Amino acid sequence: MTMLVYLLLDISAPFDTKSLLFGQEDHSFLPEVLFRALIMFVVVLVSLRLLGKRGVKQLSIFELVIILTLGSASGDPMFYKDVGLLPAIFVFLTVVGLYRFVVYLGDKSSRFNRLVEGKPVCLIEDGIFCWGNFQKEPIALDEFLSGLRVLNVSQLGQIRRAYLETSGELSVFYYPDDSVKPGLPILPESLEKCTSQIQKPGMYSCVHCGHTAEIEKTGSQVCHTCGKNKWVEACGDKRIS
């Protein structure tokens, strides 16, 4: 109860407007903040230019670490009076130098490059999920299917290979229209129709792994690929580009 009273008294106390607006400094520090921000803006711009085009595309994990490090190093000197500009600039020079050195080593050694950047992972092969690879990657199935739908994919039988690149982007290679085969439909309304009980013979796709087969028996059927029993009628639609 006493703690609550103290809390209410603190809340009801008037705000210190000067502290709220200027922190521990006063308005005379604002021109210096402007100058610091201008200097650090130029430093960030030059650093990104030195990083090259790799630094401004879709970022890999390594590149994301670099950008976050530069962002952290540039923020404090802009408005903290006790943080000098020269140490921040030195941090920038060090990080950019290390980045270019690591990129150089990566160009010389594919093994080192895979260690730093990782490597592309195949998530779909011949219209079926590579479920072992899929489980190793931090990507949700719904998110992955959403990414495929953005690429105008309506069913997995349209896909020959799909890779998750080191940048996090999807690379999809399609079958030509005359080679598209029935596969797992990935439209939300189609997936909602999944069932564990086959009502009539036909082509069905396993919702778990994408395996597609002709099922002649009714009732509960187990997928021979993954051992699951959730099915949806296969779709043979061609890709609309």
Backbone bond lengths (Angstrom), bond angles and torsions (degrees), N, CA, C in turn:
res aa  C-N    CA-C-N  psi(-1)  N-CA   C-N-CA  omega(-1)  CA-C   N-CA-C  phi
1 M - - - 1.463 - - 1.526 109.86 -
2 T 1.335 116.01 -44.20 1.469 120.74 179.40 1.523 110.52 -61.94
3 M 1.346 115.27 -41.57 1.460 119.91 179.05 1.521 110.78 -61.38
4 L 1.333 117.28 -38.63 1.463 121.76 179.54 1.522 110.61 -65.50
5 V 1.330 117.56 -39.98 1.467 121.60 179.19 1.528 110.02 -62.58
6 Y 1.355 116.24 -46.42 1.468 120.08 178.64 1.525 111.28 -60.47
7 L 1.329 115.52 -39.88 1.464 120.04 179.84 1.525 111.05 -63.52
8 L 1.346 116.02 -43.23 1.460 120.15 178.92 1.522 111.26 -65.42
9 L 1.319 117.31 -37.64 1.461 120.77 178.20 1.525 110.67 -64.95
10 D 1.365 116.18 -39.51 1.460 119.57 179.25 1.521 110.84 -65.59
11 I 1.331 116.26 -40.35 1.458 120.08 -178.76 1.518 110.79 -67.77
12 S 1.330 115.41 -38.98 1.461 119.59 -177.15 1.522 112.70 -75.61
13 A 1.350 117.65 -16.26 1.464 120.29 179.59 1.518 109.36 -65.58
14 P 1.330 118.16 144.49 1.469 120.90 -179.07 1.530 111.05 -65.24
15 F 1.334 115.33 146.09 1.458 120.39 177.94 1.520 109.58 -70.32
16 D 1.334 114.93 146.80 1.463 120.90 171.52 1.527 106.85 -84.63
17 T 1.331 116.55 97.71 1.465 121.31 -173.69 1.524 111.60 -60.35
18 K 1.321 117.37 -40.95 1.468 120.69 -179.21 1.520 110.49 -61.50
19 S 1.342 116.25 -45.25 1.460 119.53 179.36 1.519 111.15 -66.32
20 L 1.348 115.61 -37.17 1.455 119.96 -179.81 1.522 111.51 -63.87
21 L 1.325 116.54 -39.47 1.464 120.10 -175.59 1.522 113.37 -88.16
22 F 1.323 118.28 -37.61 1.457 120.75 -171.68 1.523 113.99 -117.20
23 G 1.350 118.32 -4.51 1.451 119.77 -177.11 1.508 110.94 68.13
24 Q 1.339 116.90 -132.87 1.456 121.69 -179.22 1.530 112.48 -88.09
25 E 1.343 116.92 -3.29 1.465 120.48 -179.75 1.527 109.56 -102.13
26 D 1.332 115.79 -172.94 1.464 120.44 174.01 1.526 108.78 -127.86
27 H 1.325 116.24 -177.70 1.467 119.93 -173.85 1.521 113.18 -62.64
28 S 1.324 117.56 -20.28 1.468 119.88 -179.68 1.531 112.00 -66.93
29 F 1.351 116.68 -15.64 1.468 120.61 -179.22 1.531 111.70 -82.95
30 L 1.338 117.73 -14.54 1.463 120.84 -175.09 1.528 113.58 -61.36
31 P 1.342 120.28 -43.88 1.476 118.38 176.60 1.530 112.58 -59.50
32 E 1.337 116.41 -36.25 1.462 118.93 177.92 1.527 110.85 -67.68
33 V 1.361 117.49 -37.14 1.462 120.72 175.78 1.522 109.81 -60.15
34 L 1.318 116.84 -43.06 1.461 121.21 178.55 1.526 110.72 -59.97
35 F 1.311 116.38 -44.94 1.461 120.55 179.48 1.526 111.27 -65.67
36 R 1.338 116.66 -44.12 1.467 120.53 178.56 1.537 111.04 -60.48
37 A 1.343 115.78 -44.82 1.461 119.60 -179.57 1.524 110.87 -62.10
38 L 1.338 116.79 -39.79 1.460 120.73 178.80 1.524 110.67 -63.31
39 I 1.318 116.72 -45.86 1.462 120.55 179.58 1.533 110.94 -61.60
40 M 1.336 117.75 -47.05 1.459 120.62 -177.29 1.530 111.09 -68.86
41 F 1.340 117.05 -32.42 1.466 119.43 175.45 1.525 110.29 -60.99
42 V 1.325 116.76 -44.97 1.463 120.99 178.78 1.528 110.45 -63.89
43 V 1.346 116.48 -41.04 1.469 120.32 179.42 1.531 110.96 -63.14
44 V 1.343 116.96 -44.00 1.466 120.70 179.01 1.530 110.08 -62.77
45 L 1.332 116.37 -44.24 1.462 120.95 -178.79 1.527 111.03 -61.52
46 V 1.327 116.55 -46.13 1.459 120.80 179.48 1.529 110.26 -64.85
47 S 1.336 117.31 -40.34 1.461 120.70 -179.15 1.522 111.64 -63.59
48 L 1.342 117.06 -44.20 1.461 119.87 177.64 1.521 111.08 -63.75
49 R 1.319 116.20 -34.28 1.472 119.19 177.03 1.522 110.09 -66.63
50 L 1.332 117.20 -39.01 1.456 120.79 178.19 1.522 112.15 -68.89
51 L 1.341 116.36 -31.08 1.454 119.46 177.74 1.520 111.46 -66.20
52 G 1.318 117.28 -26.41 1.455 120.39 -178.99 1.506 111.41 86.90
53 K 1.335 115.71 -178.35 1.456 121.46 -175.73 1.520 112.48 -64.85
54 R 1.327 117.54 -22.77 1.466 119.52 178.79 1.522 111.15 -61.26
55 G 1.349 116.87 -27.50 1.452 119.70 -175.31 1.511 114.96 -80.29
56 V 1.350 118.00 -11.22 1.450 119.24 -175.94 1.528 112.88 -120.82
57 K 1.321 118.36 6.54 1.458 120.68 176.51 1.523 108.76 -88.17
58 Q 1.313 117.30 -168.45 1.471 120.85 171.60 1.520 107.91 -59.01
59 L 1.330 117.49 124.04 1.453 121.00 -166.85 1.522 112.68 -84.80
60 S 1.331 114.94 139.81 1.454 120.17 167.23 1.528 108.18 -82.22
61 I 1.333 117.11 176.12 1.470 120.23 -179.92 1.523 110.43 -61.14
62 F 1.317 116.61 -43.82 1.459 121.02 -179.01 1.531 110.69 -62.11
63 E 1.332 116.87 -45.39 1.452 120.66 -179.46 1.523 111.59 -67.33
64 L 1.328 116.76 -34.70 1.461 120.36 177.25 1.525 110.80 -63.52
65 V 1.330 117.11 -39.94 1.465 120.78 176.90 1.528 110.58 -61.40
66 I 1.332 116.33 -41.77 1.460 120.85 179.24 1.532 110.94 -61.70
67 I 1.336 116.63 -48.38 1.462 120.56 -177.96 1.521 111.13 -63.70
68 L 1.346 117.01 -41.39 1.468 119.80 178.84 1.529 111.22 -64.41
69 T 1.328 116.16 -38.58 1.463 120.04 178.60 1.528 110.83 -63.74
70 L 1.330 116.18 -44.36 1.460 119.76 178.75 1.527 111.05 -65.02
71 G 1.333 116.19 -39.45 1.459 119.32 178.84 1.514 112.17 -62.89
72 S 1.334 115.70 -41.95 1.464 119.63 178.86 1.526 111.30 -65.51
73 A 1.336 115.84 -40.38 1.465 119.85 -178.12 1.519 112.12 -70.11
74 S 1.336 117.38 -26.21 1.469 119.98 -176.73 1.519 112.74 -86.81
75 G 1.331 117.80 -23.81 1.457 120.20 -173.30 1.520 113.90 -72.70
76 D 1.316 116.72 -50.89 1.461 120.28 -173.62 1.532 113.82 -59.75
77 P 1.337 119.41 -45.06 1.479 118.26 -177.47 1.523 113.50 -64.50
78 M 1.333 118.00 -16.34 1.458 119.60 -177.46 1.523 112.57 -70.78
79 F 1.347 116.49 -35.39 1.475 116.66 -173.92 1.529 113.95 -134.97
80 Y 1.323 118.58 3.50 1.466 120.49 173.30 1.521 108.61 -101.47
81 K 1.318 116.14 116.81 1.461 120.24 -175.50 1.522 111.92 -66.45
82 D 1.345 116.78 -29.61 1.456 118.97 -177.01 1.528 112.80 -85.01
83 V 1.338 117.94 3.28 1.462 121.91 175.83 1.519 108.18 -107.34
84 G 1.328 115.80 115.95 1.462 119.88 -177.11 1.518 112.86 -78.53
85 L 1.331 115.12 162.38 1.460 120.53 -179.96 1.533 111.93 -76.79
86 L 1.320 117.17 -37.32 1.469 119.87 -175.88 1.537 112.53 -62.17
87 P 1.357 119.94 -44.79 1.475 118.07 176.58 1.528 112.51 -59.43
88 A 1.338 117.58 -38.80 1.465 120.28 179.08 1.522 110.77 -65.54
89 I 1.335 116.64 -42.85 1.463 119.95 178.33 1.520 110.22 -63.35
90 F 1.321 116.95 -38.75 1.465 120.49 177.53 1.529 110.93 -62.78
91 V 1.350 116.27 -39.32 1.470 119.97 175.83 1.525 110.25 -60.55
92 F 1.319 116.97 -44.33 1.461 121.04 179.25 1.526 110.97 -59.95
93 L 1.327 116.60 -47.48 1.459 120.11 -179.64 1.523 111.05 -60.91
94 T 1.336 116.21 -40.05 1.468 120.39 -179.89 1.523 110.99 -66.06
95 V 1.333 116.91 -47.01 1.462 120.62 -177.88 1.530 111.18 -64.49
96 V 1.337 116.53 -44.12 1.468 119.72 178.81 1.522 110.62 -63.58
97 G 1.336 117.04 -41.62 1.459 120.37 177.51 1.523 112.02 -61.78
98 L 1.345 116.53 -44.68 1.461 120.07 178.08 1.525 111.43 -63.48
99 Y 1.338 116.08 -39.58 1.463 119.55 179.52 1.522 111.10 -61.40
100 R 1.320 116.17 -48.05 1.457 119.34 -178.69 1.528 111.30 -65.97
101 F 1.324 117.09 -33.20 1.464 120.69 177.79 1.527 110.87 -67.94
102 V 1.341 116.68 -42.87 1.455 120.91 178.92 1.536 110.57 -65.47
103 V 1.341 116.84 -40.78 1.462 120.17 177.04 1.525 110.61 -62.48
104 Y 1.330 116.72 -39.50 1.469 121.15 177.57 1.534 110.64 -61.80
105 L 1.341 115.81 -46.04 1.460 119.06 178.71 1.533 111.27 -63.90
106 G 1.344 115.75 -37.93 1.457 119.79 178.92 1.513 112.50 -64.06
107 D 1.333 116.86 -36.29 1.462 120.35 177.17 1.527 111.72 -69.35
108 K 1.317 116.17 -28.07 1.461 120.01 -179.21 1.526 112.80 -85.01
109 S 1.328 116.44 -27.40 1.472 120.21 -175.35 1.525 109.67 -134.72
110 S 1.325 117.09 113.85 1.462 120.58 178.14 1.525 110.78 -65.88
111 R 1.330 117.66 -31.74 1.463 120.51 178.54 1.520 110.69 -65.74
112 F 1.326 116.88 -43.55 1.462 120.25 177.93 1.523 110.49 -65.34
113 N 1.325 116.71 -39.14 1.459 120.42 179.75 1.521 111.40 -63.00
114 R 1.347 117.22 -40.59 1.466 120.42 177.38 1.514 111.08 -66.07
115 L 1.345 116.57 -34.15 1.464 120.57 179.28 1.524 110.66 -64.87
116 V 1.320 117.34 -40.15 1.455 121.81 -176.75 1.528 111.67 -83.05
117 E 1.333 115.95 -48.09 1.463 121.15 -172.65 1.523 113.20 -92.19
118 G 1.343 117.85 -20.25 1.456 120.31 -169.11 1.516 109.29 83.90
119 K 1.317 117.80 -169.26 1.461 121.08 179.66 1.526 109.49 -142.70
120 P 1.334 116.75 155.37 1.464 119.66 177.95 1.529 110.64 -60.32
121 V 1.324 115.40 145.95 1.461 121.25 -178.30 1.525 109.09 -121.43
122 C 1.316 116.42 129.65 1.462 121.11 178.10 1.532 109.16 -78.82
123 L 1.334 116.64 121.84 1.463 121.45 -178.49 1.528 112.91 -107.07
124 I 1.336 116.74 -21.56 1.470 121.04 176.02 1.525 108.31 -135.53
125 E 1.303 115.99 132.43 1.461 121.54 176.68 1.520 108.64 -134.75
126 D 1.341 115.44 122.59 1.465 121.98 -179.10 1.532 112.17 52.94
127 G 1.325 115.85 42.85 1.458 120.54 174.84 1.511 115.95 77.46
128 I 1.340 117.75 10.95 1.473 122.05 -178.45 1.525 108.79 -128.57
129 F 1.323 116.67 140.26 1.454 120.91 176.63 1.521 111.00 -60.36
130 C 1.333 116.07 135.29 1.472 121.17 167.00 1.530 105.65 -85.98
131 W 1.317 115.59 82.68 1.464 119.50 -166.05 1.525 112.80 -65.89
132 G 1.329 117.33 -31.15 1.464 119.41 177.32 1.520 111.47 -62.22
133 N 1.336 116.74 -43.20 1.469 120.93 177.20 1.517 111.09 -69.51
134 F 1.336 115.19 -37.84 1.462 120.15 -176.71 1.526 110.84 -61.70
135 Q 1.323 116.96 -40.47 1.463 120.70 -177.47 1.529 112.62 -69.61
136 K 1.328 117.19 -19.44 1.464 120.46 -179.82 1.519 112.55 -83.16
137 E 1.337 117.36 -14.59 1.456 120.75 -175.71 1.531 111.12 -101.41
138 P 1.331 117.04 141.77 1.478 120.85 -179.74 1.526 111.63 -79.56
139 I 1.322 116.24 62.85 1.461 120.28 179.28 1.519 108.63 -134.97
140 A 1.319 116.42 130.95 1.460 121.29 -179.37 1.528 109.49 -77.96
141 L 1.324 116.27 147.97 1.458 120.82 -179.30 1.525 111.41 -59.96
142 D 1.335 117.44 -43.55 1.460 120.33 179.99 1.525 111.12 -61.00
143 E 1.327 116.22 -40.30 1.462 120.71 178.93 1.529 110.66 -64.58
144 F 1.331 115.84 -41.52 1.462 121.06 -179.97 1.528 111.05 -64.39
145 L 1.331 116.65 -46.29 1.463 120.44 179.54 1.526 110.93 -64.33
146 S 1.318 116.55 -36.04 1.460 120.55 176.46 1.526 110.58 -61.74
147 G 1.324 116.45 -41.19 1.462 120.58 177.47 1.517 112.20 -62.87
148 L 1.329 117.14 -36.87 1.464 120.70 177.26 1.524 111.36 -68.59
149 R 1.329 116.34 -40.00 1.469 119.15 179.86 1.526 111.26 -64.01
150 V 1.340 117.08 -34.63 1.464 120.58 176.37 1.527 110.44 -60.80
151 L 1.339 116.64 -29.27 1.467 121.77 178.92 1.530 111.71 -89.37
152 N 1.337 116.94 16.13 1.472 123.36 176.87 1.528 112.98 66.96
153 V 1.330 116.39 29.19 1.466 120.49 174.30 1.523 107.91 -92.38
154 S 1.320 116.82 128.46 1.467 120.53 179.63 1.512 112.55 -109.60
155 Q 1.352 116.98 -19.22 1.464 119.96 177.42 1.533 109.13 -155.58
156 L 1.342 115.93 150.50 1.466 120.77 -170.55 1.522 113.67 -67.86
157 G 1.330 118.09 -20.77 1.457 120.49 179.44 1.514 113.77 -65.57
158 Q 1.325 117.43 -9.96 1.466 121.90 176.23 1.528 112.41 -81.44
159 I 1.339 116.43 -12.14 1.470 121.31 -170.06 1.529 111.45 -106.17
160 R 1.328 115.33 127.67 1.469 120.56 174.03 1.527 110.34 -86.65
161 R 1.319 116.65 -46.80 1.465 121.96 176.34 1.527 108.49 -146.11
162 A 1.341 115.96 146.29 1.467 121.48 171.75 1.522 108.02 -137.51
163 Y 1.328 115.97 129.57 1.458 121.75 -176.95 1.525 110.71 -119.97
164 L 1.317 115.26 142.05 1.458 121.70 168.56 1.519 107.07 -94.03
165 E 1.342 116.10 111.92 1.457 120.54 -176.42 1.530 110.81 -77.19
166 T 1.331 115.95 167.54 1.469 120.32 -179.02 1.525 111.36 -65.51
167 S 1.331 117.36 -21.40 1.465 121.44 177.64 1.522 112.19 -81.16
168 G 1.352 117.62 -7.86 1.457 121.51 -176.60 1.514 113.14 93.23
169 E 1.322 117.85 -4.27 1.453 121.46 178.91 1.531 110.48 -81.91
170 L 1.335 115.78 158.50 1.457 122.13 177.43 1.523 109.64 -99.16
171 S 1.323 116.10 132.38 1.462 121.73 171.34 1.526 106.86 -112.42
172 V 1.320 116.47 122.10 1.457 121.34 -175.20 1.522 109.54 -121.22
173 F 1.330 115.96 131.04 1.456 122.61 177.00 1.528 107.82 -116.02
174 Y 1.337 115.31 126.75 1.456 120.80 -168.79 1.520 111.77 -103.11
175 Y 1.335 114.37 155.34 1.446 119.99 166.32 1.526 109.15 -74.19
176 P 1.327 117.55 147.18 1.474 117.70 169.40 1.525 109.34 -63.52
177 D 1.332 116.48 158.04 1.467 120.62 -173.98 1.524 112.95 -55.56
178 D 1.332 116.94 -36.56 1.456 118.00 -177.74 1.525 113.25 -77.22
179 S 1.348 116.71 -4.13 1.478 120.20 178.84 1.525 112.45 -113.33
180 V 1.341 117.15 -0.71 1.463 120.04 178.38 1.524 109.61 -62.93
181 K 1.336 115.46 136.31 1.458 120.42 -179.49 1.529 109.71 -120.14
182 P 1.318 117.76 163.32 1.474 119.45 177.38 1.524 111.02 -59.57
183 G 1.315 115.75 142.70 1.457 119.97 -179.63 1.514 111.80 -154.63
184 L 1.321 115.10 -175.29 1.463 121.61 -178.45 1.529 110.22 -68.74
185 P 1.336 118.44 119.53 1.474 119.98 175.53 1.521 109.85 -71.26
186 I 1.333 117.28 137.87 1.462 120.02 -175.21 1.527 112.47 -114.83
187 L 1.329 117.25 7.11 1.460 119.25 173.89 1.529 108.54 -70.80
188 P 1.336 118.09 138.91 1.474 120.89 -175.36 1.517 113.58 -53.29
189 E 1.332 117.85 -42.20 1.463 120.00 -177.35 1.522 111.61 -68.16
190 S 1.334 117.10 -26.23 1.469 120.44 177.52 1.525 110.65 -75.67
191 L 1.325 116.58 -42.93 1.461 120.24 -178.50 1.523 111.80 -66.63
192 E 1.333 116.68 -26.67 1.471 119.86 178.67 1.535 112.08 -67.54
193 K 1.324 116.84 -14.54 1.461 120.99 -178.07 1.528 112.70 -93.22
194 C 1.335 117.34 12.16 1.466 119.47 -178.99 1.531 110.25 -65.34
195 T 1.315 115.03 151.35 1.459 120.56 -176.79 1.518 110.21 -148.53
196 S 1.304 115.94 156.95 1.471 120.97 174.85 1.524 111.39 -99.32
197 Q 1.322 116.56 -2.95 1.463 121.90 -178.96 1.531 109.95 -120.58
198 I 1.302 116.98 112.14 1.462 121.62 177.80 1.531 108.41 -74.11
199 Q 1.334 115.84 121.57 1.463 120.33 -176.29 1.523 112.37 -89.36
200 K 1.327 117.01 -29.74 1.458 120.45 -178.78 1.525 109.02 -150.00
201 P 1.323 118.74 150.64 1.466 121.55 178.01 1.532 111.10 -60.64
202 G 1.336 115.86 150.67 1.461 120.36 178.60 1.521 111.01 161.70
203 M 1.330 115.86 -171.50 1.459 122.08 178.30 1.533 108.74 -86.84
204 Y 1.327 115.28 124.69 1.463 120.47 -179.18 1.526 109.86 -130.27
205 S 1.321 114.91 152.70 1.466 121.92 177.65 1.516 109.72 -118.83
206 C 1.318 115.75 137.67 1.463 121.26 175.75 1.525 108.35 -72.86
207 V 1.313 117.30 126.14 1.458 121.97 -178.78 1.523 111.08 -67.40
208 H 1.316 117.65 -25.99 1.463 122.01 -175.08 1.531 111.88 -78.97
209 C 1.345 117.77 -46.33 1.468 120.19 -173.87 1.520 113.80 -119.33
210 G 1.331 117.80 -11.06 1.450 120.53 179.56 1.513 114.46 87.21
211 H 1.331 118.32 -1.14 1.469 120.76 178.37 1.530 109.85 -59.07
212 T 1.321 115.85 130.99 1.458 121.62 -176.97 1.523 109.90 -119.98
213 A 1.317 116.17 133.48 1.464 120.03 -176.87 1.526 110.08 -155.34
214 E 1.307 115.16 160.90 1.460 121.95 173.81 1.521 107.89 -79.94
215 I 1.325 117.23 121.85 1.461 121.86 178.82 1.518 108.32 -111.74
216 E 1.307 115.22 120.69 1.469 120.44 -175.33 1.524 112.90 -98.85
217 K 1.342 116.87 -17.69 1.456 120.64 -178.46 1.526 109.99 -99.80
218 T 1.308 115.18 151.74 1.466 120.46 175.31 1.528 109.69 -95.92
219 G 1.332 115.42 172.56 1.464 120.28 -179.26 1.513 111.81 92.11
220 S 1.316 116.38 -164.06 1.462 121.69 -178.06 1.527 110.29 -76.28
221 Q 1.332 115.54 128.97 1.463 121.49 -179.73 1.529 108.85 -128.32
222 V 1.326 115.19 139.81 1.465 121.16 -178.65 1.525 109.30 -101.32
223 C 1.324 116.48 134.83 1.465 121.26 177.39 1.527 109.79 -69.29
224 H 1.318 116.52 129.57 1.468 120.34 -178.74 1.530 112.39 -72.51
225 T 1.332 116.75 -16.53 1.463 120.05 -178.16 1.524 112.78 -86.65
226 C 1.342 116.76 -45.48 1.468 119.62 -174.31 1.529 113.68 -119.48
227 G 1.332 117.75 -9.87 1.461 120.43 178.56 1.513 114.72 81.62
228 K 1.338 119.15 6.21 1.457 122.16 178.86 1.532 109.77 -89.89
229 N 1.329 116.66 169.90 1.466 119.15 -176.08 1.530 113.24 -132.55
230 K 1.334 116.93 26.53 1.459 120.47 175.98 1.531 108.84 -100.17
231 W 1.341 116.27 124.43 1.452 121.36 -173.96 1.532 110.76 -128.27
232 V 1.325 114.72 157.07 1.450 122.23 172.13 1.526 106.82 -143.39
233 E 1.308 116.38 148.20 1.459 119.43 179.72 1.524 110.10 -59.73
234 A 1.349 115.62 131.72 1.452 120.74 -178.14 1.519 110.39 -67.19
235 C 1.327 114.51 155.21 1.465 121.43 -179.09 1.523 108.67 -120.01
236 G 1.319 116.78 136.96 1.472 120.73 -179.51 1.511 113.72 -111.15
237 D 1.333 117.54 18.98 1.465 120.68 -176.57 1.520 111.71 -61.48
238 K 1.321 115.98 143.06 1.454 122.27 171.80 1.523 108.34 -78.03
239 R 1.313 115.48 161.15 1.468 119.32 -179.52 1.522 110.13 -78.62
240 I 1.333 116.42 136.48 1.456 122.68 176.15 1.520 107.88 -99.58
241 S 1.325 117.49 111.98 1.466 121.36 -177.84 1.515 111.17 -102.46
